[in-house]
């Protein structure tokens, strides 16, 4: 399972997300997509943790939390639909 993290500041780094989510368990991977043309962070990312229970705790705790001046949207990542643009890619 992967976690979708939305409404992020454009200044967030992978290390920032690693630090926040590590309070809830071992973070295996963090991915912050960037715009192909501008090379700018797109305002969302994905986090993968060691266990489903750690991910569920992080989701329950961080969804709606204020961080870096924004209210985070945190939930289970949904698989990308065939032919669509929305999928967690690791």
C-alpha positions in Angstrom: 0.0 0.0 0.0 1.1 3.5 -0.7 0.0 6.8 0.9 -1.0 9.8 -1.1 -0.1 13.1 0.5 -1.7 16.2 -1.1 -1.8 19.9 -0.7 1.9 20.1 0.0 4.0 23.2 0.0 6.1 23.5 -3.2 9.1 23.8 -0.9 8.7 20.3 0.6 11.5 17.9 0.1 11.6 14.1 0.2 13.6 14.4 3.4 10.9 16.6 5.0 8.2 13.9 4.3 10.6 11.2 5.5 11.0 13.0 8.8 7.2 13.6 9.3 6.2 10.1 8.5 9.0 8.4 10.4 7.2 9.4 13.6 4.7 6.6 12.7 7.1 3.9 11.6 9.8 3.0 9.1 9.5 4.8 5.8 10.6 2.7 2.9 10.2 5.2 0.1 9.1 8.8 -0.6 8.3 10.1 -4.1 7.6 13.7 -5.0 6.6 14.1 -8.7 7.8 17.1 -10.6 6.4 18.9 -13.6 8.2 17.7 -16.7 8.4 21.2 -18.2 9.0 23.5 -15.2 10.8 20.9 -13.0 8.8 22.3 -10.2 7.3 20.1 -7.4 3.6 19.4 -8.2 2.2 19.8 -4.6 1.6 16.1 -3.8 3.6 13.0 -3.2 3.6 9.4 -2.2 5.0 7.6 0.9 5.5 3.9 1.4 6.0 2.5 4.9 7.0 -0.9 6.2 3.6 -2.2 7.3 -0.1 -1.5 6.7 -0.6 -0.7 10.3 2.0 2.0 10.3 0.5 3.5 7.1 -3.0 3.4 8.6 -1.8 5.2 11.8 0.0 7.8 9.7 -3.1 8.4 7.6 -5.4 8.7 10.6 -3.1 11.1 12.4 -1.9 13.3 9.5 -5.0 13.7 7.3 -6.1 17.3 7.8 -3.1 18.2 9.9 -1.5 21.7 9.4 2.1 21.5 8.1 4.2 24.1 6.5 1.2 26.5 6.3 -1.1 24.0 4.6 -3.7 21.5 5.6 -2.4 18.1 4.3 -4.7 15.6 2.6 -3.4 12.1 3.4 -5.1 8.9 2.3 -4.4 5.5 0.6 -3.1 6.0 -2.9 -5.4 4.7 -5.6 -4.0 2.7 -8.5 -3.8 4.6 -11.8 -6.6 3.8 -14.2 -5.6 2.5 -17.6 -5.2 5.4 -20.0 -5.5 8.0 -17.1 -3.1 10.2 -15.4 -3.7 9.2 -11.8 -1.7 6.4 -10.2 0.9 6.0 -7.6 4.1 5.2 -9.5 7.1 3.9 -7.5 
